[in-house]
Amino acid sequence: MEFKLEKVIDKPINAVWEVLGSQFGDAYKWAGGLYHSEGKNAPKLAGATCNNRVCETSSGRIEEVIRTFDIKNHELEYEVIEGFPFFVDQGINNWKLTKVGDKTRVNMHLKITTKGFVGKIMSPMMKMQMNKLTAGILDDFKDYVETGKPSVSKAKEMAKRA
């Protein structure tokens, strides 16, 4: 299953990249559903601050590894390597930033593949859940980059956990 989303953020591309790329380990500050995140392991790609990110979520712990970190072309791709249910074979998320005047277009492309009989059965439910989650994450990202503060929904989530 694939999820493709696009948003235009009212900030220059370097400001958007700062949050997406340079602050990769700190996604919990803006992303709904993440209670904590941090970068770990020495970076293997030029410009990256780490190689992996560990996230504590409402569904448990996940770990991601950076596959692409391209500062010049403002592209980030990472793969979930731990924490998905057993019926998920692979999850890869690609973010691409494009300059649009003094604003930035963000394209997010998430690909998830399932496996086995359980994967086929669970795919429709998982697709519904991921549609909601991905749209919310991009909204959270836009709000955080434009204001420097968590979105209203992320702030409510943080208040509940406090």
N, C-alpha and C positions, 0 to 999 in steps of 0.2 A: 504494500500500500504506500501511496505517496501523498504528501501534503505540500502544496506550494502556496506560499503567502507572500504578499508584498505590502509594504507601507512606505510612505514618504515621511521622513523625520525632518523637522524644521531646525536642523543644525548642520554645520559643515561636516564633510566626510571624515576629517581627522578627529573631530570630537566624538563622532559615532564610533569610529574604529577604536578610540581610546577605551571606551566602555566594553565593546565587543571583544577586541583582541588583547589589548594591553592589560585589561582587568578580567581576563578569562576566568581566573580562579574565584572571582567575587560575584558570580552570577546570582547568588542568594540575595544580594542587596536589591535586586529588581525583579527577579523571576518568580512568579507565583508557583507554589508547590515546592519550592526549594527552601528548606529551613536553614541549611548551612551548606557552603561549598568552599573548597580550597584547592589550590593547585598543588601538585606534588611531582616529584622526580625532576631531574635536570632536563631542561629543554633540549630536544633533538632537532628542532627546526629554527632557523635563524629568526631572531626577533621575538620569539615566544618567551614567556616568563616561566613556563613549566611544560611538562610533556603530558601530564594527566590532570584530570579534575575529578575529585570525589564530591558527590552531592548527597546530602541527606534529604529525602523527600517524604511525602505522605505515604508513599508505597514502599519505603525502605531506602537502602543505600545503593547508589549507582556509581560506576566509575566510567569515565570517558577518556579516550586518548585522542590527541590532536593528530589529524592526518594531513591537513593543509593549513599553513599559516603564512599567508602571502601579504605582507605589508604594502607592497607597491600596488597590487591589484585589489587590496581590501577584501580578501577572501579568507574565510575560516571554515574548516570542515573538521568534524570530530565524530568518533564512533563510540557507541556504548559498548564496553567490553565486559561489564559485570553488572548484574542487578536486574536484568530483564527476566520475565517469567521464562520457564524452560521451553515454552513453545515459540519463543521469538528467536530467530536465527541471527538477525543482524539489524542494527539501527544506526543510520548515518545521517547526520544533519549538516547541511551546507548553508552558510550565510555569505552573501555577496553584496557588497556596497557599491553604489554607483552615484557619482556626483551629478546633481540636477540643479544647476545654478548654485545658489548658496544653501541648498537643501541636499538631503541624501535619500536615495531610494534603497531600501533594504529588501532583498529577496531571500527568503528562507525556503529551503527544499529539504524536507525530511523524508527518508526512505526507510521503511520497516518491512522486513521479510519474516514471515512465520514459517514454521515447519511442522510436519506431521498432521495427523488427524485433529488433534486438539487445536493446533494452529488454524486449521480451516474453520473449525467450529467457533473459535474465539475471535477471528478476524473482524466480523461485522461489529461486535461489541467494542472491540479495541479501536476500530476506525472511528466510531462515534465519540469515544472518550478522547482520542487523540485530536480529532477535529476541534473540540472545545479547548483542549489544553494548548494546542499550537496557536490558535487565534489569541488566546489570553496572554501567552508569552510574548508575542509580538507587540500587543497593546502595552503590556508592562514595560517592555524594552523602550518603546517610543516615549512613554510618559517619563521614565527615569532619565533618558538621555536629554529630553527637552527641558525638564524641570530640576534635575539633580535630586529628586525625591522619589520614593516608591509610589506606584499608582495607588489609587484609592483602594482597589481590591487587594493589592499586596500589603498595604498598610493595615487593613482590617485583618488579614491573615496573620501578620506579625503581632498585632495586638492580642489576638486570641491565644497565641503561643506564649505570650509574656506572662 
